Amino acid sequence: MNFSELSSLRPDLAFIAHWIKEQAQILDVGCGDGVMLDYLQTDKRCKGYGIEIADDKVLACVKRGVNVIQQDMENGLSMFNDNAFDTVLCLSSLQMMKHVETLLRDIARVGQEAIVSFPNFGYWPHRTALLKGKMPVSKSLPYQWYDTPNVRCATIYDFSDLANEVGLEVLECVALHEGKQINFLPNWRGSLAVFRLRKRGQ
């Protein structure tokens, strides 16, 4: 997969890909169908693994030639040593975890850096829906309240506070909407929050 194909398929991943160095060792936690790892392996000559639980997505990874481990992320990353990877990705998956703080600490342990993205609950249509007395439904939160896989809802400010509490330094924080960076009122106008992190003092 080349960059043009990635940009067309997933503009958010195309933005994030710029933060990843060539030939890096990557762990993609909650890798889905393996699109990101497919691109990184092909275009940036990266190596690594994906972790995914869903059978259909694991099969999609295998078809793409992505090394995937079928495992529930809630079980942690104990199979990997400290600093085993240059970058650990957790893209639009963290909000599905019951034990967010524990997983975030583990991600920081096994990676020199981490890149985390999640739907920004502070996005203005989400706030408007709540003001109308309804749970928000949007492109970034496309589920009804009763069938959503998301068990955690956070804003950019919420995640910044958590990162600080678990001893992480925020290297970059970006709000995206449809793959484009939002600079003005990012917590209000960005539908996706993206953080680049590392352990404080590293």
C-alpha positions in Angstrom: 0.0 0.0 0.0 1.4 3.4 -0.9 0.7 6.8 0.7 -1.9 7.9 -1.8 -3.9 4.7 -1.2 -3.7 5.2 2.6 -4.7 8.8 2.3 -7.8 7.9 0.2 -8.8 5.0 2.5 -7.9 6.5 5.9 -6.9 10.2 5.9 -6.5 10.1 9.7 -3.9 7.3 9.5 -2.1 9.2 6.7 -1.6 12.1 9.0 -0.3 10.0 11.8 2.0 8.1 9.5 4.2 11.2 9.2 5.2 10.8 12.8 6.6 7.3 12.3 10.3 6.9 11.2 11.4 4.7 8.4 12.4 1.1 9.5 10.9 1.6 12.9 9.9 -1.3 15.1 6.1 -1.0 15.5 3.4 -2.5 17.7 -0.2 -1.7 16.7 -2.5 -2.4 19.6 -6.0 -2.9 18.2 -4.8 -2.9 14.7 -8.1 -3.7 13.1 -7.8 -4.9 9.5 -4.1 -4.0 9.4 -4.2 -1.1 7.0 -1.7 1.0 8.9 0.8 -1.8 9.4 0.4 -2.7 5.7 1.4 0.8 4.7 4.2 1.1 7.2 5.7 -2.2 6.1 5.4 -1.4 2.4 6.2 2.3 2.2 8.4 2.9 5.3 10.0 -0.6 5.6 8.9 -0.9 9.2 8.6 -4.2 11.1 6.4 -5.2 13.9 3.2 -6.8 15.0 -0.5 -6.0 15.3 -2.7 -7.1 18.2 -6.4 -7.8 17.4 -9.2 -9.8 18.9 -11.9 -9.9 16.2 -11.7 -13.0 13.9 -12.6 -11.2 10.7 -10.0 -8.5 11.3 -7.3 -11.0 12.1 -8.1 -12.7 8.8 -7.9 -9.4 7.0 -4.5 -8.7 8.5 -3.2 -12.2 7.4 -4.4 -11.5 3.9 -2.5 -8.2 3.9 0.7 -10.0 5.1 0.6 -8.3 8.5 2.0 -10.1 11.5 -0.9 -10.3 13.9 -1.4 -11.7 17.3 -5.0 -12.6 18.2 -5.4 -11.4 21.8 -7.6 -9.3 24.0 -5.8 -6.0 24.7 -7.4 -6.1 28.2 -4.9 -8.9 29.0 -2.0 -6.4 28.6 1.3 -6.6 26.8 3.3 -8.8 29.2 4.7 -10.8 26.3 6.8 -7.9 25.3 9.9 -6.5 27.0 10.4 -2.9 28.1 11.2 -0.6 25.2 10.8 -3.4 22.7 9.4 -1.1 20.1 10.2 2.3 18.7 6.5 3.3 18.5 3.4 1.7 19.9 0.1 2.6 18.1 -3.3 2.6 19.7 -5.5 4.2 17.1 -9.2 4.6 17.8 -9.1 1.6 20.2 -8.4 2.9 23.7 -12.0 4.1 24.2 -13.1 0.5 23.9 -11.1 -0.6 26.9 -12.4 -1.0 30.5 -8.9 -0.5 32.0 -7.6 2.5 30.1 -5.0 3.6 32.6 -3.5 0.1 32.9 -3.2 -0.4 29.1 -1.8 3.1 28.7 1.0 2.4 31.2 1.7 -0.9 29.4 1.9 0.9 26.0 4.3 3.4 27.5 6.4 0.5 29.0 6.9 -1.4 25.8 7.5 1.6 23.5 10.0 4.4 23.2 7.0 6.5 22.0 3.3 6.0 21.7 0.7 7.4 19.4 -2.9 7.3 20.7 -6.0 8.5 18.9 -9.7 8.4 20.0 -13.0 10.1 19.2 -13.1 13.5 20.8 -16.3 13.7 23.0 -15.8 17.5 23.1 -16.5 17.8 19.4 -19.3 20.4 19.0 -22.0 18.1 17.4 -21.5 15.8 20.4 -22.1 18.6 22.8 -25.1 19.8 20.9 -26.6 16.3 20.9 -26.2 16.1 24.7 -27.8 19.6 25.1 -30.8 18.2 23.2 -30.9 15.3 25.7 -29.6 12.6 23.3 -26.4 10.6 23.2 -24.3 11.7 20.2 -24.1 9.8 16.9 -21.6 11.0 14.3 -18.9 9.7 11.9 -16.5 9.4 14.7 -19.1 7.9 17.1 -21.3 6.0 14.6 -23.1 3.8 17.1 -26.3 4.1 19.1 -25.9 4.2 22.9 -27.1 0.6 23.2 -24.8 -1.1 20.7 -21.6 1.0 21.0 -18.3 -0.8 21.6 -17.0 2.4 23.2 -17.0 2.1 27.0 -15.0 5.3 27.7 -15.7 8.9 26.5 -13.1 11.5 26.7 -12.2 15.0 25.5 -8.7 16.2 24.5 -8.4 17.9 28.0 -9.4 14.7 29.8 -6.8 12.6 28.1 -4.1 15.3 28.7 -4.9 15.0 32.4 -4.7 11.2 32.3 -1.4 11.2 30.4 0.1 13.5 33.1 -1.2 11.3 35.9 0.5 8.2 34.5 3.8 9.9 33.9 3.7 10.6 30.2 5.0 13.6 28.4 2.8 14.9 25.5 5.1 15.5 22.6 2.3 16.6 20.2 -1.4 16.9 20.5 -3.5 17.3 17.4 -7.2 17.5 16.7 -8.3 16.2 13.3 -11.5 16.3 11.3 -11.8 14.1 8.3 -8.0 13.8 8.3 -7.3 17.5 8.4 -5.7 19.3 11.3 -7.8 21.7 13.3 -5.9 24.6 14.9 -8.6 27.0 15.9 -10.7 25.7 18.9 -9.4 22.1 18.5 -11.4 20.6 21.4 -14.6 22.1 20.0 -14.0 21.5 16.3 -11.9 18.3 16.1 -13.7 15.0 15.9 -10.6 12.9 16.5 -7.9 13.5 19.1 -4.3 12.3 18.4 -1.5 12.3 20.9 2.2 11.5 20.5 3.6 10.5 23.9 6.6 9.2 25.7 7.6 8.5 29.3 8.4 11.6 31.2 12.2 12.2 31.6 13.1 9.8 28.8 
